[in-house]
Amino acid sequence: MKRILLSFLVLSALCACRREAPQPPQGAPDLPQAEVAAPVPEAVELSDVVETDPRYIIGITYPPAVGKYPGLAAEIKAYSDAVRGDLMEAVGSLDEDAGPVMYDLALEFKVVVDTPQVFAVAADGSSYTGGAHGAPLIARFVWLPQQDRRLTSSELIPDPRAWREVSAFVREQLHAALSQRVDADELDPVERERVMRSAGKMIDEGSVPDAENFTEFEPVAGADGRMTALRFVFPPYQVGPYSDGVQTVEVPARILLPHVAAEYRGLFTGGEAVQ
């Protein structure tokens, strides 16, 4: 009986100790919290895709060098998955009674710049889901290896007012190219004026001074690896009809530098040294 009573008293004491957790003494300094490391992006495997089906064909190719930047690889994979998803959604909506229809997706990623400061990938292709022609697929991925993140046009030139000068330069180049194309077609004066007016309106509307109209760009690197210009890429319909295809304009560093955010000026020829 004594052993049972003793065991009961010990058990009661233990329970009391657990209920009353020890409190730090007043005035004791807070212990430093352990820093939480930023999550490391999981490796994404980019494998070329070739799919054939009676209803569709898919072909996607990736450059091996992208794999050294997992964050960039993840963004590229997300883009290709999205355009593939759009195609498959269209395939799923096909009417079986409409007869044989072949949809297709062709997409190629290629490295256009590879330096310690900047790594850029161009995505070009098309997706056909009916109609007179396929929809163009145009995307550019500019990666900063030292910061391990993507660079966007709005970050590069953050002041909305600064896009006025960039827009003016781009418009001048696009209008000049339009004039050369029209002259080469040797149109009669009336038709020439109509084409110039119609296409010129598309140029002006598609190059309004807003970063949203200049999201697709790729660096033009000099011999020292620093950027001498940016090549802005415009898909069909943005600054011209489908027949004009993809149009590009190279804006030199001298135009860009006065407006580039201070932390990125060192990436350009004539800018401050990279910190």
Secondary structure by P-SEA (a helix, b strand, c coil): caaaaaaaaaaaaaaaaaacccccccccccccccccccccccbbbbcbbbbbcccbbbbbbbbccccccaaaaaaaaaaaaaaaaaaaaaaaaccccccbbbbbbbbbbbbccccccbbbbbbbbcccccccbbbbbbbbbbbbccccccccccccccccccaaaaaaaaaaaaaaaaaaaaaaacccaaaaaaaaaaaaaaaaaaaccccccccbbbbbccccccccbbbbbbcccccccccccbbbbbbcccccccccccccccccccccccc
